[in-house]
Amino acid sequence: MIQYLLSSTGMSVQHVYMMVLMRCINQLLLKGSYQVMKAEKLDNTYTVDLQNYNSFKKSIKFILDDIVTKLYDDNKQLIRVKKSPQSVENLKRIIHTAIAISNKKGYAAMSMRELSSTSSLSIGALYAYFPSKDELLHIIQQYGRSSVEKVLSQVLITSTTSKEKLRNFLYAHIYISEVLKDWFYFSYMETRYFTGVEYNKTIQGELLTESLIKDILIEGIQKKEFRGDSNCELIASISKAMLQDWYLKRWKYRKRNVTPDEYAHECFMIIYNYIKK
């Protein structure tokens, strides 16, 4: 199956692995529910707290910290700074500073001098972490994608019924897009300027989200939890649009005092009330 996806879709190994992993997760019958999830790290396995946005934000700190550390290890051929808590923290600062500047003026318009001034790191220090802006872009995108994939996979592992999987997936996606709202906005807005590998990975990521929602819906139909006449592909596409509206038009919901918890609840209820039997 993996060889077929690699040859027929052009997807990266990382994305094919993620798709196969999540589809396998969807078939597991594991105990647990979102109410009893705790903010813990046990033997490199994370549990994500979905009781509300604030508890979620606290619980994924372990995940986000480890993602940056893993980024350091995965890109050690580029990074010429000896690994230490400070150097890992500097990498995190570079990523978030570059995203913040880019969201104001565009990634292409961001200069190394500006990144240096805003991050309080010398230009020489910056180049010790990445040899070019293309490599920095790769690291930024790798950080965001890895964070999202890790959180969503953990959420599906702890879900049992199709209703719970749908609920937890939608909540987790909205919550993680709130925590990483700057990266989500950056990735969406800068996609038109991406070329080659990064462009393809961004498009694959969007389609992967739809595919995972579609798989949950199909499973719900097979288990007779959802209506058999549901158009799973179209519903998944509409669901993705609802998820995107949260981070692309954040100003609108902020003005209306809509919280992540309220938005996640309404998204789930709209979809679930339509497809439930």
Protein Blocks (a to p, Z undefined) as FASTA:
>chain_A
ZZmmmmmnopafklmmmmmmmmmmmmpcceddfklpccddeehiacddfkbmklmmmmmm
mmmmmmmmmmmmmmmmmmccdcdfklmmmmmmmmmmmmmmmmmnojklpcfklmmmmnop
afklmmmmogbfklmmmmmmmmmmmmmmmmmmmmmmmpcbfmlmmmmmmmmmmmmmmmmm
mmmmmmmmmmmmpghjlmmmmmmmmmmmmmmmmmmmmmmmmnomacfkbcfklmmmmmmm
mmmmmmmmmmmmmmnopafklmmmmmmmmmmmmmpZZ
